[in-house]
Amino acid sequence: MRRLKVIFGAEAETGLLQIYRWVYDASRDPNGAGRFLDKLIGRCERIGDAPHGERLRHDLEPGLRTVPFERSAVIAYRVEADRVTITNAFYGGRDFEALYQAAGPDDEPAP
């Protein structure tokens, strides 16, 4: 299988920023928060190597896949013909499933 390009949707960019803030608020260490975010983004980018390898979540949204990251975050994404789109990233105990279930079929979950 060929590697797919990985792009970040607007909600994912917002989610990543929220994760940085959460880690920073918890640690008061901008370098540590930055390192965590860099590792999370790196994991997102590696999804393109095996995009169909993670859990399908049709129960939340048709075609949605999720992957946990370091027991503290969840990456949500879609596989398209020529790319992977990271749709969102959630941190901590955030109930991302409820966010998807509350969104309508054509809506994105709230960041």
NUVEXVO-998342 format. One record per residue: z, y, x of N, C-alpha, C in turn; residue in one letter. Coordinates in pm, whole numbers, padded with zeros to 5 digits, always signed. Layout:
REM NUVEXVO-998342
ZYXZYXZYXA;...
REM end
This chain:
REM NUVEXVO-998342
+00000-00117+00083+00000+00000+00000+00000+00125+00088M;-00075+00223+00049-00082+00346+00126+00036+00437+00092R;+00069+00519+00188+00176+00616+00170+00127+00727+00079R;+00213+00769-00014+00179+00878-00104+00249+01006-00059L;+00181+01116-00079+00238+01248-00051+00355+01270-00148K;+00460+01336-00100+00577+01367-00182+00584+01518-00202V;+00595+01558-00330+00612+01700-00361+00741+01716-00442I;+00793+01837-00441+00917+01868-00512+00887+01961-00628F;+00924+01919-00748+00909+02005-00865+01013+02115-00865G;+00995+02213-00952+01087+02327-00958+01230+02283-00989A;+01247+02188-01081+01381+02140-01114+01446+02071-00995E;+01366+02001-00916+01420+01935-00796+01467+02038-00695A;+01389+02143-00677+01430+02248-00583+01561+02311-00628E;+01575+02336-00758+01700+02390-00811+01814+02291-00790T;+01788+02164-00818+01890+02061-00800+01935+02051-00655G;+01842+02058-00560+01877+02052-00419+01964+02171-00379L;+01931+02288-00429+02012+02406-00401+02153+02390-00458L;+02163+02336-00578+02294+02312-00639+02375+02211-00557Q;+02308+02110-00505+02376+02010-00422+02429+02076-00295I;+02347+02159-00231+02394+02229-00111+02519+02310-00145Y;+02515+02384-00255+02630+02467-00294+02753+02382-00321R;+02734+02269-00389+02847+02182-00420+02911+02130-00292W;+02828+02082-00198+02881+02030-00072+02948+02142+00007V;+02885+02258+00009+02945+02372+00080+03079+02412+00018Y;+03084+02421-00115+03208+02458-00182+03320+02358-00153D;+03284+02230-00145+03384+02127-00120+03430+02126+00026A;+03341+02162+00118+03373+02150+00260+03395+02283+00331S;+03339+02390+00276+03336+02521+00343+03272+02511+00481R;+03179+02417+00494+03108+02395+00620+02959+02406+00595D;+02898+02522+00626+02754+02537+00600+02670+02440+00681P;+02715+02406+00801+02638+02311+00883+02643+02171+00823N;+02760+02131+00776+02772+01999+00712+02691+01991+00584G;+02696+02099+00505+02617+02101+00381+02468+02096+00414A;+02428+02168+00518+02288+02167+00560+02244+02030+00608G;+02330+01962+00685+02296+01827+00733+02281+01730+00616R;+02373+01739+00519+02364+01651+00403+02233+01676+00329F;+02201+01803+00309+02078+01837+00238+01955+01788+00315L;+01955+01804+00447+01843+01755+00529+01826+01604+00514D;+01937+01529+00513+01928+01384+00496+01876+01348+00358K;+01921+01422+00257+01875+01397+00120+01725+01425+00107L;+01679+01535+00163+01536+01567+00159+01456+01462+00235I;+01509+01417+00349+01442+01311+00425+01428+01184+00343G;+01532+01151+00266+01524+01032+00180+01419+01051+00072R;+01414+01171+00016+01310+01200-00084+01171+01179-00024C;+01150+01229+00095+01019+01218+00159+00982+01073+00190E;+01080+00990+00219+01052+00848+00247+01016+00769+00122R;+01041+00823+00005+01002+00754-00118+00852+00730-00119I;+00775+00819-00057+00630+00803-00051+00586+00679+00023G;+00674+00621+00106+00640+00498+00180+00636+00375+00090D;+00720+00372-00011+00727+00259-00105+00764+00313-00243A;+00675+00387-00305+00711+00460-00427+00746+00372-00548P;+00698+00250-00550+00726+00164-00665+00848+00076-00644H;+00920+00098-00534+01032+00012-00499+01163+00042-00567G;+01174+00152-00635+01302+00190-00695+01305+00163-00844E;+01419+00185-00902+01445+00147-01041+01366+00232-01140R;+01294+00163-01228+01227+00230-01340+01329+00266-01446L;+01319+00386-01502+01412+00432-01606+01336+00479-01728R;+01255+00388-01785+01181+00420-01908+01276+00459-02021H;+01402+00412-02013+01500+00445-02116+01531+00594-02118D;+01511+00662-02005+01537+00806-01996+01411+00888-02017L;+01301+00839-01961+01173+00911-01970+01064+00816-01922E;+00953+00806-01993+00847+00716-01949+00802+00746-01806P;+00800+00643-01723+00752+00656-01586+00854+00708-01486G;+00974+00742-01533+01076+00796-01443+01137+00684-01358L;+01161+00713-01233+01230+00622-01142+01348+00696-01081R;+01453+00621-01046+01568+00682-00981+01609+00599-00861T;+01671+00668-00766+01724+00602-00647+01855+00672-00611V;+01962+00593-00587+02087+00655-00543+02077+00696-00396P;+02157+00794-00359+02162+00839-00220+02308+00853-00178F;+02346+00776-00078+02479+00780-00018+02593+00782-00119E;+02578+00709-00226+02682+00695-00327+02728+00828-00388R;+02654+00933-00363+02698+01063-00414+02588+01143-00480S;+02466+01097-00475+02355+01171-00535+02255+01072-00596A;+02174+01122-00687+02067+01043-00747+01940+01127-00740V;+01833+01063-00697+01702+01127-00690+01619+01072-00806I;+01559+01160-00884+01471+01120-00994+01328+01159-00957A;+01233+01069-00982+01095+01096-00943+00996+01022-01031Y;+00870+01064-01020+00759+01000-01090+00652+00965-00988R;+00589+00852-01007+00477+00811-00923+00349+00845-00997V;+00265+00923-00933+00135+00959-00990+00027+00893-00905E;-00097+00909-00942-00207+00840-00874-00213+00871-00725A;-00190+00996-00688-00207+01034-00548-00082+01095-00485D;+00030+01093-00558+00150+01154-00503+00275+01108-00577R;+00388+01140-00518+00518+01122-00580+00572+01262-00607V;+00620+01284-00728+00682+01411-00761+00832+01389-00780T;+00910+01454-00695+01055+01451-00712+01083+01546-00827I;+01137+01493-00936+01157+01575-01055+01295+01641-01057T;+01393+01577-00994+01526+01636-00989+01613+01558-00893N;+01725+01619-00857+01827+01555-00775+01961+01596-00833A;+02052+01500-00844+02181+01523-00908+02290+01480-00812F;+02403+01548-00816+02510+01521-00723+02639+01483-00795Y;+02720+01406-00727+02854+01375-00774+02853+01299-00905G;+02948+01328-00986+02963+01258-01111+02881+01317-01224G;+02783+01397-01191+02701+01460-01295+02633+01353-01379R;+02643+01364-01508+02587+01265-01599+02439+01294-01621D;+02357+01256-01523+02214+01286-01531+02148+01212-01647F;+02200+01094-01681+02141+01020-01792+02154+01098-01922E;+02268+01160-01944+02288+01240-02065+02194+01360-02067A;+02166+01419-01951+02075+01533-01945+01934+01492-01988L;+01889+01374-01943+01757+01327-01984+01755+01290-02131Y;+01860+01228-02179+01862+01187-02318+01871+01306-02412Q;+01932+01417-02367+01942+01537-02449+01810+01614-02453A;+01728+01599-02349+01599+01666-02344+01503+01595-02439A;+01414+01671-02497+01312+01611-02583+01210+01536-02499G;+01117+01465-02560+01020+01385-02486+00928+01467-02396P;+00904+01593-02428+00818+01676-02344+00897+01774-02259D;+01028+01765-02264+01114+01856-02190+01161+01793-02061D;+01196+01877-01966+01261+01832-01844+01410+01849-01865E;+01492+01768-01798+01636+01786-01810+01678+01918-01748P;+01788+01970-01797+01839+02095-01740+01882+02072-01596A;+01857+02168-01507+01899+02150-01366+02048+02147-01351P;
REM end
